[in-house]
Amino acid sequence: MALAVQAVLIDLDGTLLDTVLDLHAAACGMLEDLGRPPVAVEDIRAYVGRGIPNLVKRVLAGNLEAADDPAPPPAVALASFKKHYAYFNGRAAKPFPGVIEGLEALKAMNLPLGVITNKAKDFTLPLLERTGLAPYFSVAVAGDMLPKPKPDPMPLVWACGRLNVSPADTLMIGDSVHDFQAGRAASCHVFLVPYGYNEGQDVRGLSADAIVESLLEAAQRLSS
């Protein structure tokens, strides 16, 4: 059965773009600056999802739980990561299969689109530009633009306001429990993709409205 919505909000890292190689390169550059050995790509894949400061904490500690510590990461490490990421951001990142086709299908339905990410604004906008995705979106909400990022519903509700639609008439598409929680808290419909970064967990265990294999499949389930 098709779902009728008036707008679509989409997560960035792990849903639209595979950015792990860029983040891995930045993390290894940071570790080299600190005189430490490099980290594995698959570790970075598990660590992504809660913004750069938490990614840095996880890389330094070598575990996911480091993000639960409210203390900020060491300033020298964070500055090093940001320096390297400013260089690598968008160089190896690429859309996941079905993303461009899905965006084109959503555009053909005249649905306004927004990006909701926990990535900082200084990296979000250049990434969208460098990968050619920027023209598809009417609004982009980065992790440091509002007082609270995902999983708080604030970015989704704010984006709906910019798009002049009700959250209840909006679909959130993401790859993680943070996208799911934010979408539910905002009263949006929620689709999840199974190929993303959800901190090593399977999103099929979450009670989303649908698990879709691609953004194209998500578009095919909609009727505008």
PyMOL commands that place a pseudoatom at each C-alpha (Angstrom):
pseudoatom trace, name=CA, resn=MET, resi=1, chain=A, elem=C, hetatm=0, pos=[0.000, 0.000, 0.000]
pseudoatom trace, name=CA, resn=ALA, resi=2, chain=A, elem=C, hetatm=0, pos=[1.349, 3.426, -1.014]
pseudoatom trace, name=CA, resn=LEU, resi=3, chain=A, elem=C, hetatm=0, pos=[2.042, 6.054, 1.618]
pseudoatom trace, name=CA, resn=ALA, resi=4, chain=A, elem=C, hetatm=0, pos=[0.875, 9.619, 0.992]
pseudoatom trace, name=CA, resn=VAL, resi=5, chain=A, elem=C, hetatm=0, pos=[3.220, 12.330, 2.291]
pseudoatom trace, name=CA, resn=GLN, resi=6, chain=A, elem=C, hetatm=0, pos=[3.890, 15.981, 1.534]
pseudoatom trace, name=CA, resn=ALA, resi=7, chain=A, elem=C, hetatm=0, pos=[7.666, 16.081, 2.118]
pseudoatom trace, name=CA, resn=VAL, resi=8, chain=A, elem=C, hetatm=0, pos=[10.629, 13.765, 2.658]
pseudoatom trace, name=CA, resn=LEU, resi=9, chain=A, elem=C, hetatm=0, pos=[13.547, 14.228, 5.069]
pseudoatom trace, name=CA, resn=ILE, resi=10, chain=A, elem=C, hetatm=0, pos=[16.648, 12.094, 4.547]
pseudoatom trace, name=CA, resn=ASP, resi=11, chain=A, elem=C, hetatm=0, pos=[19.707, 11.311, 6.654]
pseudoatom trace, name=CA, resn=LEU, resi=12, chain=A, elem=C, hetatm=0, pos=[23.090, 11.963, 5.015]
pseudoatom trace, name=CA, resn=ASP, resi=13, chain=A, elem=C, hetatm=0, pos=[25.911, 9.616, 6.111]
pseudoatom trace, name=CA, resn=GLY, resi=14, chain=A, elem=C, hetatm=0, pos=[24.881, 5.989, 5.677]
pseudoatom trace, name=CA, resn=THR, resi=15, chain=A, elem=C, hetatm=0, pos=[21.618, 6.745, 3.879]
pseudoatom trace, name=CA, resn=LEU, resi=16, chain=A, elem=C, hetatm=0, pos=[22.440, 9.049, 0.983]
pseudoatom trace, name=CA, resn=LEU, resi=17, chain=A, elem=C, hetatm=0, pos=[26.218, 8.785, 0.948]
pseudoatom trace, name=CA, resn=ASP, resi=18, chain=A, elem=C, hetatm=0, pos=[28.849, 6.239, 1.846]
pseudoatom trace, name=CA, resn=THR, resi=19, chain=A, elem=C, hetatm=0, pos=[31.328, 8.543, 3.592]
pseudoatom trace, name=CA, resn=VAL, resi=20, chain=A, elem=C, hetatm=0, pos=[33.336, 5.974, 5.532]
pseudoatom trace, name=CA, resn=LEU, resi=21, chain=A, elem=C, hetatm=0, pos=[36.499, 6.244, 3.424]
pseudoatom trace, name=CA, resn=ASP, resi=22, chain=A, elem=C, hetatm=0, pos=[36.670, 10.028, 3.925]
pseudoatom trace, name=CA, resn=LEU, resi=23, chain=A, elem=C, hetatm=0, pos=[36.103, 9.676, 7.671]
pseudoatom trace, name=CA, resn=HIS, resi=24, chain=A, elem=C, hetatm=0, pos=[38.634, 6.844, 7.865]
pseudoatom trace, name=CA, resn=ALA, resi=25, chain=A, elem=C, hetatm=0, pos=[41.281, 8.933, 6.114]
pseudoatom trace, name=CA, resn=ALA, resi=26, chain=A, elem=C, hetatm=0, pos=[40.665, 11.835, 8.517]
pseudoatom trace, name=CA, resn=ALA, resi=27, chain=A, elem=C, hetatm=0, pos=[40.770, 9.534, 11.555]
pseudoatom trace, name=CA, resn=CYS, resi=28, chain=A, elem=C, hetatm=0, pos=[44.052, 7.965, 10.450]
pseudoatom trace, name=CA, resn=GLY, resi=29, chain=A, elem=C, hetatm=0, pos=[45.520, 11.420, 9.835]
pseudoatom trace, name=CA, resn=MET, resi=30, chain=A, elem=C, hetatm=0, pos=[44.518, 12.437, 13.354]
pseudoatom trace, name=CA, resn=LEU, resi=31, chain=A, elem=C, hetatm=0, pos=[46.002, 9.287, 14.865]
pseudoatom trace, name=CA, resn=GLU, resi=32, chain=A, elem=C, hetatm=0, pos=[49.253, 9.818, 12.952]
pseudoatom trace, name=CA, resn=ASP, resi=33, chain=A, elem=C, hetatm=0, pos=[49.421, 13.372, 14.319]
pseudoatom trace, name=CA, resn=LEU, resi=34, chain=A, elem=C, hetatm=0, pos=[49.021, 11.919, 17.815]
pseudoatom trace, name=CA, resn=GLY, resi=35, chain=A, elem=C, hetatm=0, pos=[51.694, 9.273, 17.228]
pseudoatom trace, name=CA, resn=ARG, resi=36, chain=A, elem=C, hetatm=0, pos=[49.191, 6.414, 17.329]
pseudoatom trace, name=CA, resn=PRO, resi=37, chain=A, elem=C, hetatm=0, pos=[48.541, 3.492, 14.941]
pseudoatom trace, name=CA, resn=PRO, resi=38, chain=A, elem=C, hetatm=0, pos=[45.756, 3.715, 12.324]
pseudoatom trace, name=CA, resn=VAL, resi=39, chain=A, elem=C, hetatm=0, pos=[42.207, 2.439, 12.824]
pseudoatom trace, name=CA, resn=ALA, resi=40, chain=A, elem=C, hetatm=0, pos=[40.442, -0.111, 10.611]
pseudoatom trace, name=CA, resn=VAL, resi=41, chain=A, elem=C, hetatm=0, pos=[37.824, 1.013, 8.079]
pseudoatom trace, name=CA, resn=GLU, resi=42, chain=A, elem=C, hetatm=0, pos=[35.219, -1.325, 9.574]
pseudoatom trace, name=CA, resn=ASP, resi=43, chain=A, elem=C, hetatm=0, pos=[35.730, 0.212, 13.013]
pseudoatom trace, name=CA, resn=ILE, resi=44, chain=A, elem=C, hetatm=0, pos=[34.955, 3.632, 11.561]
pseudoatom trace, name=CA, resn=ARG, resi=45, chain=A, elem=C, hetatm=0, pos=[31.824, 2.200, 9.945]
pseudoatom trace, name=CA, resn=ALA, resi=46, chain=A, elem=C, hetatm=0, pos=[30.595, 1.171, 13.413]
pseudoatom trace, name=CA, resn=TYR, resi=47, chain=A, elem=C, hetatm=0, pos=[31.616, 4.451, 15.073]
pseudoatom trace, name=CA, resn=VAL, resi=48, chain=A, elem=C, hetatm=0, pos=[29.725, 6.810, 12.711]
pseudoatom trace, name=CA, resn=GLY, resi=49, chain=A, elem=C, hetatm=0, pos=[26.359, 8.291, 13.604]
pseudoatom trace, name=CA, resn=ARG, resi=50, chain=A, elem=C, hetatm=0, pos=[26.596, 10.676, 16.531]
pseudoatom trace, name=CA, resn=GLY, resi=51, chain=A, elem=C, hetatm=0, pos=[28.629, 13.531, 15.127]
pseudoatom trace, name=CA, resn=ILE, resi=52, chain=A, elem=C, hetatm=0, pos=[32.347, 14.209, 14.811]
pseudoatom trace, name=CA, resn=PRO, resi=53, chain=A, elem=C, hetatm=0, pos=[33.170, 14.814, 18.519]
pseudoatom trace, name=CA, resn=ASN, resi=54, chain=A, elem=C, hetatm=0, pos=[31.714, 11.408, 19.402]
pseudoatom trace, name=CA, resn=LEU, resi=55, chain=A, elem=C, hetatm=0, pos=[33.468, 9.786, 16.454]
pseudoatom trace, name=CA, resn=VAL, resi=56, chain=A, elem=C, hetatm=0, pos=[36.781, 11.207, 17.700]
pseudoatom trace, name=CA, resn=LYS, resi=57, chain=A, elem=C, hetatm=0, pos=[36.108, 9.913, 21.223]
pseudoatom trace, name=CA, resn=ARG, resi=58, chain=A, elem=C, hetatm=0, pos=[35.316, 6.451, 19.881]
pseudoatom trace, name=CA, resn=VAL, resi=59, chain=A, elem=C, hetatm=0, pos=[38.407, 6.361, 17.672]
pseudoatom trace, name=CA, resn=LEU, resi=60, chain=A, elem=C, hetatm=0, pos=[40.662, 7.377, 20.563]
pseudoatom trace, name=CA, resn=ALA, resi=61, chain=A, elem=C, hetatm=0, pos=[39.106, 4.876, 22.978]
pseudoatom trace, name=CA, resn=GLY, resi=62, chain=A, elem=C, hetatm=0, pos=[38.642, 2.087, 20.452]
pseudoatom trace, name=CA, resn=ASN, resi=63, chain=A, elem=C, hetatm=0, pos=[35.039, 1.401, 21.471]
pseudoatom trace, name=CA, resn=LEU, resi=64, chain=A, elem=C, hetatm=0, pos=[31.456, 2.569, 20.940]
pseudoatom trace, name=CA, resn=GLU, resi=65, chain=A, elem=C, hetatm=0, pos=[30.813, 3.278, 24.619]
pseudoatom trace, name=CA, resn=ALA, resi=66, chain=A, elem=C, hetatm=0, pos=[33.163, 6.276, 24.601]
pseudoatom trace, name=CA, resn=ALA, resi=67, chain=A, elem=C, hetatm=0, pos=[30.337, 8.338, 23.086]
pseudoatom trace, name=CA, resn=ASP, resi=68, chain=A, elem=C, hetatm=0, pos=[28.370, 7.931, 26.327]
pseudoatom trace, name=CA, resn=ASP, resi=69, chain=A, elem=C, hetatm=0, pos=[30.970, 9.969, 28.221]
pseudoatom trace, name=CA, resn=PRO, resi=70, chain=A, elem=C, hetatm=0, pos=[29.661, 13.565, 28.364]
pseudoatom trace, name=CA, resn=ALA, resi=71, chain=A, elem=C, hetatm=0, pos=[33.182, 14.997, 28.448]
pseudoatom trace, name=CA, resn=PRO, resi=72, chain=A, elem=C, hetatm=0, pos=[34.336, 16.488, 25.124]
pseudoatom trace, name=CA, resn=PRO, resi=73, chain=A, elem=C, hetatm=0, pos=[37.215, 14.864, 23.228]
pseudoatom trace, name=CA, resn=PRO, resi=74, chain=A, elem=C, hetatm=0, pos=[40.719, 16.340, 23.666]
pseudoatom trace, name=CA, resn=ALA, resi=75, chain=A, elem=C, hetatm=0, pos=[40.850, 19.669, 21.831]
pseudoatom trace, name=CA, resn=VAL, resi=76, chain=A, elem=C, hetatm=0, pos=[44.072, 18.777, 20.011]
pseudoatom trace, name=CA, resn=ALA, resi=77, chain=A, elem=C, hetatm=0, pos=[42.552, 15.539, 18.680]
pseudoatom trace, name=CA, resn=LEU, resi=78, chain=A, elem=C, hetatm=0, pos=[39.317, 17.215, 17.566]
pseudoatom trace, name=CA, resn=ALA, resi=79, chain=A, elem=C, hetatm=0, pos=[41.219, 20.020, 15.833]
pseudoatom trace, name=CA, resn=SER, resi=80, chain=A, elem=C, hetatm=0, pos=[43.433, 17.486, 14.053]
pseudoatom trace, name=CA, resn=PHE, resi=81, chain=A, elem=C, hetatm=0, pos=[40.453, 15.439, 12.864]
pseudoatom trace, name=CA, resn=LYS, resi=82, chain=A, elem=C, hetatm=0, pos=[38.650, 18.521, 11.549]
pseudoatom trace, name=CA, resn=LYS, resi=83, chain=A, elem=C, hetatm=0, pos=[41.781, 19.669, 9.725]
pseudoatom trace, name=CA, resn=HIS, resi=84, chain=A, elem=C, hetatm=0, pos=[42.142, 16.336, 7.954]
pseudoatom trace, name=CA, resn=TYR, resi=85, chain=A, elem=C, hetatm=0, pos=[38.421, 15.942, 7.302]
pseudoatom trace, name=CA, resn=ALA, resi=86, chain=A, elem=C, hetatm=0, pos=[38.226, 19.385, 5.698]
pseudoatom trace, name=CA, resn=TYR, resi=87, chain=A, elem=C, hetatm=0, pos=[40.702, 18.027, 3.157]
pseudoatom trace, name=CA, resn=PHE, resi=88, chain=A, elem=C, hetatm=0, pos=[39.214, 14.551, 2.635]
pseudoatom trace, name=CA, resn=ASN, resi=89, chain=A, elem=C, hetatm=0, pos=[35.497, 15.446, 2.912]
pseudoatom trace, name=CA, resn=GLY, resi=90, chain=A, elem=C, hetatm=0, pos=[33.743, 14.421, -0.302]
pseudoatom trace, name=CA, resn=ARG, resi=91, chain=A, elem=C, hetatm=0, pos=[36.826, 13.000, -2.037]
pseudoatom trace, name=CA, resn=ALA, resi=92, chain=A, elem=C, hetatm=0, pos=[35.862, 9.326, -1.806]
pseudoatom trace, name=CA, resn=ALA, resi=93, chain=A, elem=C, hetatm=0, pos=[32.228, 9.687, -0.716]
pseudoatom trace, name=CA, resn=LYS, resi=94, chain=A, elem=C, hetatm=0, pos=[29.678, 8.360, -3.172]
pseudoatom trace, name=CA, resn=PRO, resi=95, chain=A, elem=C, hetatm=0, pos=[25.904, 7.848, -3.281]
pseudoatom trace, name=CA, resn=PHE, resi=96, chain=A, elem=C, hetatm=0, pos=[24.646, 4.419, -2.323]
pseudoatom trace, name=CA, resn=PRO, resi=97, chain=A, elem=C, hetatm=0, pos=[22.963, 2.379, -5.097]
pseudoatom trace, name=CA, resn=GLY, resi=98, chain=A, elem=C, hetatm=0, pos=[19.508, 3.728, -5.918]
pseudoatom trace, name=CA, resn=VAL, resi=99, chain=A, elem=C, hetatm=0, pos=[20.066, 7.133, -4.308]
pseudoatom trace, name=CA, resn=ILE, resi=100, chain=A, elem=C, hetatm=0, pos=[20.205, 9.269, -7.451]
pseudoatom trace, name=CA, resn=GLU, resi=101, chain=A, elem=C, hetatm=0, pos=[17.330, 7.342, -9.022]
pseudoatom trace, name=CA, resn=GLY, resi=102, chain=A, elem=C, hetatm=0, pos=[15.339, 7.732, -5.809]
pseudoatom trace, name=CA, resn=LEU, resi=103, chain=A, elem=C, hetatm=0, pos=[15.991, 11.463, -5.581]
pseudoatom trace, name=CA, resn=GLU, resi=104, chain=A, elem=C, hetatm=0, pos=[14.941, 11.886, -9.214]
pseudoatom trace, name=CA, resn=ALA, resi=105, chain=A, elem=C, hetatm=0, pos=[11.740, 9.924, -8.543]
pseudoatom trace, name=CA, resn=LEU, resi=106, chain=A, elem=C, hetatm=0, pos=[10.927, 12.021, -5.471]
pseudoatom trace, name=CA, resn=LYS, resi=107, chain=A, elem=C, hetatm=0, pos=[11.657, 15.187, -7.451]
pseudoatom trace, name=CA, resn=ALA, resi=108, chain=A, elem=C, hetatm=0, pos=[9.273, 13.995, -10.168]
pseudoatom trace, name=CA, resn=MET, resi=109, chain=A, elem=C, hetatm=0, pos=[6.559, 13.716, -7.488]
pseudoatom trace, name=CA, resn=ASN, resi=110, chain=A, elem=C, hetatm=0, pos=[7.154, 17.392, -6.616]
pseudoatom trace, name=CA, resn=LEU, resi=111, chain=A, elem=C, hetatm=0, pos=[7.941, 16.449, -3.023]
pseudoatom trace, name=CA, resn=PRO, resi=112, chain=A, elem=C, hetatm=0, pos=[10.128, 18.978, -1.180]
pseudoatom trace, name=CA, resn=LEU, resi=113, chain=A, elem=C, hetatm=0, pos=[13.232, 17.309, 0.225]
pseudoatom trace, name=CA, resn=GLY, resi=114, chain=A, elem=C, hetatm=0, pos=[15.417, 18.018, 3.242]
pseudoatom trace, name=CA, resn=VAL, resi=115, chain=A, elem=C, hetatm=0, pos=[18.661, 16.610, 4.655]
pseudoatom trace, name=CA, resn=ILE, resi=116, chain=A, elem=C, hetatm=0, pos=[18.861, 15.968, 8.399]
pseudoatom trace, name=CA, resn=THR, resi=117, chain=A, elem=C, hetatm=0, pos=[22.357, 15.137, 9.627]
pseudoatom trace, name=CA, resn=ASN, resi=118, chain=A, elem=C, hetatm=0, pos=[24.433, 15.221, 12.804]
pseudoatom trace, name=CA, resn=LYS, resi=119, chain=A, elem=C, hetatm=0, pos=[27.450, 16.277, 10.727]
pseudoatom trace, name=CA, resn=ALA, resi=120, chain=A, elem=C, hetatm=0, pos=[28.616, 19.831, 11.380]
pseudoatom trace, name=CA, resn=LYS, resi=121, chain=A, elem=C, hetatm=0, pos=[27.452, 22.546, 8.961]
pseudoatom trace, name=CA, resn=ASP, resi=122, chain=A, elem=C, hetatm=0, pos=[31.034, 23.332, 7.865]
pseudoatom trace, name=CA, resn=PHE, resi=123, chain=A, elem=C, hetatm=0, pos=[31.280, 19.799, 6.457]
pseudoatom trace, name=CA, resn=THR, resi=124, chain=A, elem=C, hetatm=0, pos=[27.653, 19.169, 5.441]
pseudoatom trace, name=CA, resn=LEU, resi=125, chain=A, elem=C, hetatm=0, pos=[27.228, 21.862, 2.812]
pseudoatom trace, name=CA, resn=PRO, resi=126, chain=A, elem=C, hetatm=0, pos=[30.584, 21.238, 1.063]
pseudoatom trace, name=CA, resn=LEU, resi=127, chain=A, elem=C, hetatm=0, pos=[29.841, 17.493, 1.029]
pseudoatom trace, name=CA, resn=LEU, resi=128, chain=A, elem=C, hetatm=0, pos=[26.452, 18.015, -0.622]
pseudoatom trace, name=CA, resn=GLU, resi=129, chain=A, elem=C, hetatm=0, pos=[28.047, 20.316, -3.197]
pseudoatom trace, name=CA, resn=ARG, resi=130, chain=A, elem=C, hetatm=0, pos=[31.017, 18.051, -3.970]
pseudoatom trace, name=CA, resn=THR, resi=131, chain=A, elem=C, hetatm=0, pos=[28.832, 14.979, -4.466]
pseudoatom trace, name=CA, resn=GLY, resi=132, chain=A, elem=C, hetatm=0, pos=[26.264, 16.786, -6.609]
pseudoatom trace, name=CA, resn=LEU, resi=133, chain=A, elem=C, hetatm=0, pos=[23.367, 16.274, -4.195]
pseudoatom trace, name=CA, resn=ALA, resi=134, chain=A, elem=C, hetatm=0, pos=[22.832, 19.890, -3.108]
pseudoatom trace, name=CA, resn=PRO, resi=135, chain=A, elem=C, hetatm=0, pos=[20.370, 20.834, -5.905]
pseudoatom trace, name=CA, resn=TYR, resi=136, chain=A, elem=C, hetatm=0, pos=[17.887, 18.182, -4.779]
pseudoatom trace, name=CA, resn=PHE, resi=137, chain=A, elem=C, hetatm=0, pos=[17.312, 19.693, -1.336]
pseudoatom trace, name=CA, resn=SER, resi=138, chain=A, elem=C, hetatm=0, pos=[15.315, 22.715, -0.217]
pseudoatom trace, name=CA, resn=VAL, resi=139, chain=A, elem=C, hetatm=0, pos=[16.687, 22.608, 3.320]
pseudoatom trace, name=CA, resn=ALA, resi=140, chain=A, elem=C, hetatm=0, pos=[19.685, 21.034, 5.052]
pseudoatom trace, name=CA, resn=VAL, resi=141, chain=A, elem=C, hetatm=0, pos=[19.846, 20.829, 8.842]
pseudoatom trace, name=CA, resn=ALA, resi=142, chain=A, elem=C, hetatm=0, pos=[23.320, 20.094, 10.220]
pseudoatom trace, name=CA, resn=GLY, resi=143, chain=A, elem=C, hetatm=0, pos=[24.112, 18.806, 13.675]
pseudoatom trace, name=CA, resn=ASP, resi=144, chain=A, elem=C, hetatm=0, pos=[25.354, 22.130, 15.050]
pseudoatom trace, name=CA, resn=MET, resi=145, chain=A, elem=C, hetatm=0, pos=[22.659, 24.412, 13.615]
pseudoatom trace, name=CA, resn=LEU, resi=146, chain=A, elem=C, hetatm=0, pos=[20.111, 23.903, 16.402]
pseudoatom trace, name=CA, resn=PRO, resi=147, chain=A, elem=C, hetatm=0, pos=[20.360, 23.367, 20.187]
pseudoatom trace, name=CA, resn=LYS, resi=148, chain=A, elem=C, hetatm=0, pos=[19.647, 19.630, 19.874]
pseudoatom trace, name=CA, resn=PRO, resi=149, chain=A, elem=C, hetatm=0, pos=[20.625, 17.141, 17.122]
pseudoatom trace, name=CA, resn=LYS, resi=150, chain=A, elem=C, hetatm=0, pos=[19.087, 13.741, 16.367]
pseudoatom trace, name=CA, resn=PRO, resi=151, chain=A, elem=C, hetatm=0, pos=[17.790, 11.645, 18.122]
pseudoatom trace, name=CA, resn=ASP, resi=152, chain=A, elem=C, hetatm=0, pos=[15.964, 14.729, 19.387]
pseudoatom trace, name=CA, resn=PRO, resi=153, chain=A, elem=C, hetatm=0, pos=[13.057, 15.606, 17.056]
pseudoatom trace, name=CA, resn=MET, resi=154, chain=A, elem=C, hetatm=0, pos=[14.010, 19.297, 16.928]
pseudoatom trace, name=CA, resn=PRO, resi=155, chain=A, elem=C, hetatm=0, pos=[15.875, 19.183, 13.556]
pseudoatom trace, name=CA, resn=LEU, resi=156, chain=A, elem=C, hetatm=0, pos=[12.987, 17.342, 11.889]
pseudoatom trace, name=CA, resn=VAL, resi=157, chain=A, elem=C, hetatm=0, pos=[10.319, 19.660, 13.271]
pseudoatom trace, name=CA, resn=TRP, resi=158, chain=A, elem=C, hetatm=0, pos=[12.383, 22.713, 12.302]
pseudoatom trace, name=CA, resn=ALA, resi=159, chain=A, elem=C, hetatm=0, pos=[12.882, 21.392, 8.761]
pseudoatom trace, name=CA, resn=CYS, resi=160, chain=A, elem=C, hetatm=0, pos=[9.148, 20.726, 8.419]
pseudoatom trace, name=CA, resn=GLY, resi=161, chain=A, elem=C, hetatm=0, pos=[8.546, 24.329, 9.394]
pseudoatom trace, name=CA, resn=ARG, resi=162, chain=A, elem=C, hetatm=0, pos=[10.924, 25.519, 6.678]
pseudoatom trace, name=CA, resn=LEU, resi=163, chain=A, elem=C, hetatm=0, pos=[9.155, 23.299, 4.152]
pseudoatom trace, name=CA, resn=ASN, resi=164, chain=A, elem=C, hetatm=0, pos=[5.724, 24.440, 5.383]
pseudoatom trace, name=CA, resn=VAL, resi=165, chain=A, elem=C, hetatm=0, pos=[4.484, 20.899, 6.032]
pseudoatom trace, name=CA, resn=SER, resi=166, chain=A, elem=C, hetatm=0, pos=[3.251, 19.048, 9.105]
pseudoatom trace, name=CA, resn=PRO, resi=167, chain=A, elem=C, hetatm=0, pos=[5.605, 16.413, 10.577]
pseudoatom trace, name=CA, resn=ALA, resi=168, chain=A, elem=C, hetatm=0, pos=[2.648, 14.013, 10.491]
pseudoatom trace, name=CA, resn=ASP, resi=169, chain=A, elem=C, hetatm=0, pos=[2.608, 14.387, 6.681]
pseudoatom trace, name=CA, resn=THR, resi=170, chain=A, elem=C, hetatm=0, pos=[6.366, 13.922, 6.366]
pseudoatom trace, name=CA, resn=LEU, resi=171, chain=A, elem=C, hetatm=0, pos=[8.541, 10.853, 5.792]
pseudoatom trace, name=CA, resn=MET, resi=172, chain=A, elem=C, hetatm=0, pos=[11.944, 10.475, 7.483]
pseudoatom trace, name=CA, resn=ILE, resi=173, chain=A, elem=C, hetatm=0, pos=[14.356, 8.087, 5.743]
pseudoatom trace, name=CA, resn=GLY, resi=174, chain=A, elem=C, hetatm=0, pos=[17.438, 7.010, 7.688]
pseudoatom trace, name=CA, resn=ASP, resi=175, chain=A, elem=C, hetatm=0, pos=[19.793, 4.184, 8.538]
pseudoatom trace, name=CA, resn=SER, resi=176, chain=A, elem=C, hetatm=0, pos=[19.989, 4.233, 12.332]
pseudoatom trace, name=CA, resn=VAL, resi=177, chain=A, elem=C, hetatm=0, pos=[18.202, 4.093, 15.652]
pseudoatom trace, name=CA, resn=HIS, resi=178, chain=A, elem=C, hetatm=0, pos=[18.834, 7.851, 15.969]
pseudoatom trace, name=CA, resn=ASP, resi=179, chain=A, elem=C, hetatm=0, pos=[16.885, 8.500, 12.768]
pseudoatom trace, name=CA, resn=PHE, resi=180, chain=A, elem=C, hetatm=0, pos=[14.132, 6.180, 13.967]
pseudoatom trace, name=CA, resn=GLN, resi=181, chain=A, elem=C, hetatm=0, pos=[13.865, 7.818, 17.390]
pseudoatom trace, name=CA, resn=ALA, resi=182, chain=A, elem=C, hetatm=0, pos=[13.920, 11.340, 15.953]
pseudoatom trace, name=CA, resn=GLY, resi=183, chain=A, elem=C, hetatm=0, pos=[11.294, 10.461, 13.364]
pseudoatom trace, name=CA, resn=ARG, resi=184, chain=A, elem=C, hetatm=0, pos=[8.976, 8.827, 15.867]
pseudoatom trace, name=CA, resn=ALA, resi=185, chain=A, elem=C, hetatm=0, pos=[9.374, 11.669, 18.376]
pseudoatom trace, name=CA, resn=ALA, resi=186, chain=A, elem=C, hetatm=0, pos=[8.527, 14.181, 15.643]
pseudoatom trace, name=CA, resn=SER, resi=187, chain=A, elem=C, hetatm=0, pos=[5.444, 12.124, 14.612]
pseudoatom trace, name=CA, resn=CYS, resi=188, chain=A, elem=C, hetatm=0, pos=[6.861, 11.520, 11.137]
pseudoatom trace, name=CA, resn=HIS, resi=189, chain=A, elem=C, hetatm=0, pos=[6.529, 8.343, 9.116]
pseudoatom trace, name=CA, resn=VAL, resi=190, chain=A, elem=C, hetatm=0, pos=[9.850, 6.448, 9.173]
pseudoatom trace, name=CA, resn=PHE, resi=191, chain=A, elem=C, hetatm=0, pos=[11.534, 4.280, 6.549]
pseudoatom trace, name=CA, resn=LEU, resi=192, chain=A, elem=C, hetatm=0, pos=[14.931, 2.727, 7.296]
pseudoatom trace, name=CA, resn=VAL, resi=193, chain=A, elem=C, hetatm=0, pos=[17.583, 1.371, 4.939]
pseudoatom trace, name=CA, resn=PRO, resi=194, chain=A, elem=C, hetatm=0, pos=[19.546, -1.719, 6.046]
pseudoatom trace, name=CA, resn=TYR, resi=195, chain=A, elem=C, hetatm=0, pos=[22.897, -0.833, 4.476]
pseudoatom trace, name=CA, resn=GLY, resi=196, chain=A, elem=C, hetatm=0, pos=[23.949, 2.099, 6.673]
pseudoatom trace, name=CA, resn=TYR, resi=197, chain=A, elem=C, hetatm=0, pos=[26.021, 2.691, 9.782]
pseudoatom trace, name=CA, resn=ASN, resi=198, chain=A, elem=C, hetatm=0, pos=[23.684, 2.028, 12.741]
pseudoatom trace, name=CA, resn=GLU, resi=199, chain=A, elem=C, hetatm=0, pos=[26.615, 1.469, 15.163]
pseudoatom trace, name=CA, resn=GLY, resi=200, chain=A, elem=C, hetatm=0, pos=[26.851, -2.181, 14.150]
pseudoatom trace, name=CA, resn=GLN, resi=201, chain=A, elem=C, hetatm=0, pos=[23.185, -2.934, 14.851]
pseudoatom trace, name=CA, resn=ASP, resi=202, chain=A, elem=C, hetatm=0, pos=[20.526, -4.226, 12.436]
pseudoatom trace, name=CA, resn=VAL, resi=203, chain=A, elem=C, hetatm=0, pos=[17.719, -1.715, 11.832]
pseudoatom trace, name=CA, resn=ARG, resi=204, chain=A, elem=C, hetatm=0, pos=[15.334, -4.564, 11.045]
pseudoatom trace, name=CA, resn=GLY, resi=205, chain=A, elem=C, hetatm=0, pos=[14.811, -4.860, 14.788]
pseudoatom trace, name=CA, resn=LEU, resi=206, chain=A, elem=C, hetatm=0, pos=[13.186, -1.416, 14.908]
pseudoatom trace, name=CA, resn=SER, resi=207, chain=A, elem=C, hetatm=0, pos=[9.461, -0.929, 14.303]
pseudoatom trace, name=CA, resn=ALA, resi=208, chain=A, elem=C, hetatm=0, pos=[9.781, 1.411, 11.324]
pseudoatom trace, name=CA, resn=ASP, resi=209, chain=A, elem=C, hetatm=0, pos=[6.948, 1.848, 8.853]
pseudoatom trace, name=CA, resn=ALA, resi=210, chain=A, elem=C, hetatm=0, pos=[9.119, 0.018, 6.317]
pseudoatom trace, name=CA, resn=ILE, resi=211, chain=A, elem=C, hetatm=0, pos=[12.603, -1.332, 5.692]
pseudoatom trace, name=CA, resn=VAL, resi=212, chain=A, elem=C, hetatm=0, pos=[13.531, -0.338, 2.141]
pseudoatom trace, name=CA, resn=GLU, resi=213, chain=A, elem=C, hetatm=0, pos=[16.523, -1.681, 0.251]
pseudoatom trace, name=CA, resn=SER, resi=214, chain=A, elem=C, hetatm=0, pos=[17.167, 1.631, -1.505]
pseudoatom trace, name=CA, resn=LEU, resi=215, chain=A, elem=C, hetatm=0, pos=[15.999, 5.209, -1.790]
pseudoatom trace, name=CA, resn=LEU, resi=216, chain=A, elem=C, hetatm=0, pos=[14.410, 4.243, -5.090]
pseudoatom trace, name=CA, resn=GLU, resi=217, chain=A, elem=C, hetatm=0, pos=[12.294, 1.635, -3.328]
pseudoatom trace, name=CA, resn=ALA, resi=218, chain=A, elem=C, hetatm=0, pos=[11.294, 4.267, -0.774]
pseudoatom trace, name=CA, resn=ALA, resi=219, chain=A, elem=C, hetatm=0, pos=[10.125, 6.558, -3.584]
pseudoatom trace, name=CA, resn=GLN, resi=220, chain=A, elem=C, hetatm=0, pos=[8.181, 3.724, -5.186]
pseudoatom trace, name=CA, resn=ARG, resi=221, chain=A, elem=C, hetatm=0, pos=[6.231, 3.235, -1.955]
pseudoatom trace, name=CA, resn=LEU, resi=222, chain=A, elem=C, hetatm=0, pos=[4.977, 6.805, -1.978]
pseudoatom trace, name=CA, resn=SER, resi=223, chain=A, elem=C, hetatm=0, pos=[2.026, 8.438, -3.653]
pseudoatom trace, name=CA, resn=SER, resi=224, chain=A, elem=C, hetatm=0, pos=[2.155, 12.209, -3.629]
for i in range(1, 224): cmd.bond("trace and resi %d" % i, "trace and resi %d" % (i + 1))
show_as sticks, trace
zoom trace
